[in-house]
Amino acid sequence: MTDFVDTERIPHRTLYTGSEMPGIGFGTFGSDASSGEEVALSVSGAMRAGYRYIDCAACYGNEHLIGEVIRNNVNADILREELFVLSKLWNDKHKPSDVAAACRKTLMDLKLEYLDCYLVHWPFPNYHPPGCGADIRNPDSRPYIHEEFMDTWRAMERLVNEGLVRHIGTSNVTIPKLRLILRDAGIKPAVNQMELHPCFQQGELYQFCVDHEIQPIGYSPIGSPKRPERDRTPDDIADIEHPVIIEIAKRHDIHPALICLKWASQRGQIPIPFSTKKENYIANLRCVTEDPLTIDEMENIKSVERNCRLIKGQVFLWSGAKSWLDLWDIDGTIPGWTGYTRDGGYAHEQNNDGSNTPRQ
Ligand SMILES: NC(=O)c1ccc[n+]([C@@H]2O[C@H](COP(=O)([O-])OP(=O)(O)OC[C@H]3O[C@@H](n4cnc5c(N)ncnc54)[C@H](OP(=O)(O)O)[C@@H]3O)[C@@H](O)[C@H]2O)c1
């Protein structure tokens, strides 16, 4: 076993722009478990192992360290053009006047001239401090307000026009929100980052993205086994302990985590596993280049679906919201929106003062 996976064998996905991106990426969110230095060290090893897509975010607090790693690793062996570096705009930077400055800060930290992709991390401008508990609420939090989101989106579009960013995308959105964004966007999202693992397959949203040529990127692809306590509830199911996943893993003689990644890659989403262990991140990359799951195994994994969302997003809730389910438009409507209008969009309830009415 070498420490390097042949990059020619790593699957690639073509975005609607015609650009290609690697079919697997390296996550960089260390949660509470790994320091920025540990994450940066792993990114360095991952780049040398053959990872070319690095999934960053301003709120992970480690872009300045990852930037050092990128600078040290981009040389004659790894060209900048081979890399796909993605970052995300954090919730407290949604004001259109803040977007360009946030992007430039990320570029400065990552020591890059441009980003391959920039996402709006969450569709809510609801700030909460890093590492806070699930019961923390910001009294200024509001539900999704489409007009405001589009103001942010237009600032994202300007980054593309200015050449700071090659693609823009969404994250943690739903079908109702995506419909509106697609209706009103000048530049449509190239990717949508969403939680995806065998126990949470999000079939409808996944298909919606595919149908609209938006590449799905799957976060927490192994089921985030080391996520912080604040992101755990008693009903959560561990993908790598599911009997179907374990049985398939035994047949292939590999760790169940690798079955989750093979499934993700063969289904068509781009998994972005995180690991600090060299043997794990190399195995994660290699597994999508060899020994594929059979059609029957892929079919069997469909039965593992448990609608088990792990990252529920409670900290984004606004006063008047009932539960975290309100963040995810599960009945097909956005809280505060009244229904479809004639042109296929949604009408929005407005108060007399023009503000939006959250569902009570
Ligand atoms: N857009 C968003 O809102 C959002 C939300 C969450 C995450 N993300 C992104 O998605 C990335 C991945 O998500 P995640 O870190 O939550 O979950 P994950 O990748 O599903 O799980 C990571 C954990 O799995 C373990 N692991 C990795 N490979 C393994 C293997 N081969 N065998 C056994 N264990 C293995 C790792 O432990 P070891 O270190 O011990 O290997 C690590 O703690 C993040 O880093 C971030 O970039 C985005």
The ligand as a Tripos MOL2 file, in Angstrom:
@<TRIPOS>MOLECULE
LIG
   48    52     1     0     0
SMALL
NO_CHARGES

@<TRIPOS>ATOM
      1 N1        -22.1820   22.6940    5.1730 N.am      1 LIG1
      2 C1        -22.3280   22.3910    6.4410 C.2       1 LIG1
      3 O1        -23.1450   22.9800    7.1710 O.2       1 LIG1
      4 C2        -21.4820   21.2920    7.0410 C.ar      1 LIG1
      5 C3        -21.8870   20.6930    8.2500 C.ar      1 LIG1
      6 C4        -21.0900   19.6810    8.7810 C.ar      1 LIG1
      7 C5        -19.9280   19.2750    8.1200 C.ar      1 LIG1
      8 N2        -19.5480   19.8850    6.9550 N.ar      1 LIG1
      9 C6        -18.3030   19.4520    6.2370 C.3       1 LIG1
     10 O2        -18.3130   18.0430    6.1050 O.3       1 LIG1
     11 C7        -17.1090   17.4970    6.6180 C.3       1 LIG1
     12 C8        -17.2990   16.0870    7.1340 C.3       1 LIG1
     13 O3        -18.3190   16.0200    8.0980 O.3       1 LIG1
     14 P1        -18.0600   15.4930    9.5850 P.3       1 LIG1
     15 O4        -16.6490   15.7630    9.9540 O.co2     1 LIG1
     16 O5        -19.1640   16.0200   10.4160 O.co2     1 LIG1
     17 O6        -18.3750   13.9320    9.4990 O.3       1 LIG1
     18 P2        -17.7660   12.6200    8.8340 P.3       1 LIG1
     19 O7        -16.7780   12.9410    7.7870 O.co2     1 LIG1
     20 O8        -18.9430   11.7870    8.5090 O.co2     1 LIG1
     21 O9        -17.0610   11.9290   10.0720 O.3       1 LIG1
     22 C9        -15.7830   12.2990   10.4880 C.3       1 LIG1
     23 C10       -15.3260   11.3450   11.5880 C.3       1 LIG1
     24 O10       -15.2860   10.0060   11.0630 O.3       1 LIG1
     25 C11       -14.0750    9.3540   11.4770 C.3       1 LIG1
     26 N3        -13.5530    8.6120   10.3100 N.ar      1 LIG1
     27 C12       -13.1700    9.1330    9.1240 C.ar      1 LIG1
     28 N4        -12.7310    8.1560    8.2980 N.ar      1 LIG1
     29 C13       -12.8430    6.9910    8.9810 C.ar      1 LIG1
     30 C14       -12.5530    5.6450    8.6670 C.ar      1 LIG1
     31 N5        -12.0710    5.2960    7.4660 N.pl3     1 LIG1
     32 N6        -12.7850    4.7040    9.6240 N.ar      1 LIG1
     33 C15       -13.2770    5.0540   10.8270 C.ar      1 LIG1
     34 N7        -13.5800    6.3190   11.1890 N.ar      1 LIG1
     35 C16       -13.3630    7.2890   10.2740 C.ar      1 LIG1
     36 C17       -13.0980   10.4490   11.8140 C.3       1 LIG1
     37 O11       -12.3440   10.0850   12.9450 O.3       1 LIG1
     38 P3        -10.7230    9.9450   12.8270 P.3       1 LIG1
     39 O12       -10.1870   11.3370   12.7990 O.co2     1 LIG1
     40 O13       -10.3880    9.1980   14.0660 O.co2     1 LIG1
     41 O14       -10.4240    9.1750   11.5620 O.co2     1 LIG1
     42 C18       -13.9460   11.6790   12.0760 C.3       1 LIG1
     43 O15       -14.0440   11.9650   13.4370 O.3       1 LIG1
     44 C19       -16.6930   18.5190    7.6740 C.3       1 LIG1
     45 O16       -15.3450   18.3750    8.0600 O.3       1 LIG1
     46 C20       -17.0030   19.8100    6.9470 C.3       1 LIG1
     47 O17       -15.9970   20.1240    6.0120 O.3       1 LIG1
     48 C21       -20.3210   20.8760    6.3880 C.ar      1 LIG1
@<TRIPOS>BOND
     1     1     2 1
     2     2     3 2
     3     2     4 1
     4     4     5 ar
     5     4    48 ar
     6     5     6 ar
     7     6     7 ar
     8     7     8 ar
     9     8     9 1
    10     8    48 ar
    11     9    10 1
    12     9    46 1
    13    10    11 1
    14    11    12 1
    15    11    44 1
    16    12    13 1
    17    13    14 1
    18    14    15 2
    19    14    16 1
    20    14    17 1
    21    17    18 1
    22    18    19 2
    23    18    20 1
    24    18    21 1
    25    21    22 1
    26    22    23 1
    27    23    24 1
    28    23    42 1
    29    24    25 1
    30    25    26 1
    31    25    36 1
    32    26    27 ar
    33    26    35 ar
    34    27    28 ar
    35    28    29 ar
    36    29    30 ar
    37    29    35 ar
    38    30    31 1
    39    30    32 ar
    40    32    33 ar
    41    33    34 ar
    42    34    35 ar
    43    36    37 1
    44    36    42 1
    45    37    38 1
    46    38    39 2
    47    38    40 1
    48    38    41 1
    49    42    43 1
    50    44    45 1
    51    44    46 1
    52    46    47 1
@<TRIPOS>SUBSTRUCTURE
     1 LIG1         1 GROUP 0 **** ****
